[in-house]
Amino acid sequence: MGADEGVGSLDHSGPVVVGIDGSSSAQAAVLWAATEATARGRVLRIIHAVGQQAILVVDPEATPGADDEPRPGGPRRLLDDAVEHARTAGPHLVIETRLATGAPAAALLDEGTNACLVVLGSRGLGGFTGLLLGSVGVQVAAHARCPVVVVRPTVATSSARSSGRVVVGVDGSQASDRALTFGFAAAARRSLGVTMVRAWQPPVPVHPSLLIPLEDLHEAEHLQLLASLATVRQHYPGVDVTIALVNDHPAHALAVESDGASLLVVGSRGLGGFAGLLLGSVSQAVLRHARCPVAVVGPGPTADDPTGPSALPRPMSAGDGT
């Protein structure tokens, strides 16, 4: 592993890892990861997998673009270019590079064992072969032992409600509680607000006499949202919070609320509307249609756990990005 000399105060609980493949999507991931590593005070580790075609793809409907042609110079040149690109976001970052062998998903999962975060682009070289290779991003997000961020381009329309905010999908499960903690920590680092989204749909009664009034269902859902908020709010009292309680399919609700957002955060597994988020059609829809980067927080502890030594974000300095 090579290291690019740098300076800075580091939190040694793990680097921010980003996978690259020479695509424009991977370049965007490098920039996002460098900004995040700077804000966290972490090492940035850039990896590229060789030995098999290094494709980081999560969009099986993607079509190849003109900027997705392989870049000349070989794997080492890709890493050198990525380091140079990262420097635009974090000129004082400590940057490490790794040239891995084997499948990209395996390399990223291996790195994720000791990382605080794994970052990858939303589509890569050979994106049109998604039916065969599009599971890489989903494999990493589902099985990584740290949170995973899939960097999608941020798109904002005139009707964006959560523009510039961190959006978190909440369902009352332990997974969504971890996602909420991650989202609040991310918002605190960036001085942003949080929008909590709970999507629910009324159950179909087996008999008309068992029909529960919608007002009662709405109140019960609202109380669960407040219960989820109460625990994390005490650790981040300065973060502005907006609650979005919607009667909608969860994938659609999250995609709508992600319009113009800084980050969308979901748990890897949950209850109710967000159950099986990374195992079925809902996850595919979120990763394809979200209008901002998507963070997937798995079942393991994260660096943002409020009970851990590095729970609270360090104050942002003048050179930190958003």
Secondary structure, DSSP 4 states (H G I P E B T S, - for coil): -EEE-------TT--EEEE--SSHHHHHHHHHHHHHHHHHT--EEEEEEEES-------TT----GGGSPPTTHHHHHHHHHHHHHHTT-TT--EEEEEEEE-HHHHHHHHHTT-SEEEEES--TTGGGHHHHTHHHHHHHHH-SS-EEEEPPP---TT-SSTTSEEEE--SSHHHHHHHHHHHHHHHHHT--EEEEEEE-----SSGGGPPPHHHHHHHHHHHHHHHHHHHHTT-TTS-EEEEEEES-HHHHHHHHTTT-SEEEEESS-SGGGTTTTTSHHHHHHHHH-SS-EEEE-SS--TT-TTSTT-SPPPP-TT---
